[in-house]
């Protein structure tokens, strides 16, 4: 299977002995395996690693090494983002908003994130809905927030540089797009620092800006040591979403983090287990990978709007490709 193909038909093979740049992975501690005969443009590459947003990150410059100053700026950007927008702490800006339903003097970035989320809810007919925070807490995922999922809560939201207000009984979650937003922000930081060629791998979601197309393996969602195919990226992003990756037990029931806001239930009815999405930005790739896991019928509309390349896999296809 290849995300560069227009047909995107499932190919039944495993990538043993093939030349690929690295495996993408959502699993902490895995994901980076440079091939022995990687492109010459990568010979001077330098890798900077850290843990953030509950996963492992690799940030690789393809020309020369990152300076200590740039590394410090990257770490600061990521840590500030974590502190401000995590739903797992009452002390974060998002935690404070969910707790008090009001936040004074919000940062410009937070206003922009909320505007993006509201617009995407309109575009998807409510499939993308950040008021899932309370439902996730109810299912044992997270420490802050309570309340219901609401299709109409934006009508009661106030967004100004002075304050943000949300209605009572609503808790917001940025998990459906936050990592993509942060990856793009780190990419902008690298460009502003004079680093034009890089790969950012945030737990399997990838942003590439390279002098030539690089080949990436697409990890099999049931077996991190095998692949379902490859994709070649020179400038753009790849995001993957799966309902097989983040699961837990709560009150004797299996739970997973992808919630269909139309039903308040885990997104399993469509029988799509994994989505692979190519887009121009990590933000769009990340958000659309989640959306298509919930509502694969939006594939054509989102592809036309954002210029996506997608693969959607169901249980039968996964069992045949394993």
ABEGO torsion letter per residue (X at the ends): XBAABAAGBBBBBBBBGBBBABBBBABBGBGBBBBABBBAAAAABBBBBBBBGGBBBBBBBAABBBBAAAAAAAAAAAAAAAAAABAABAABAAAAAAAAGBBBGBBAAAAAAAAAAAAAAAAAGGABBAAAAAAAAAAGBEABEBEBBBAAAAAABBBBAABBBBBBGBBBBAAAAAAAAAAAAAAAAAAAAGBABBBBBBGGBBBBBBABBBBBBBBBAABAABBAEBBBBABEBBBBBBAAABBBBBGGBBBBABBBAAAGBBBAAAGBABBBBBBABAAAAAAAAAAAAABAAAAAAAAAAAGBBBBBBBAAAAAAAX
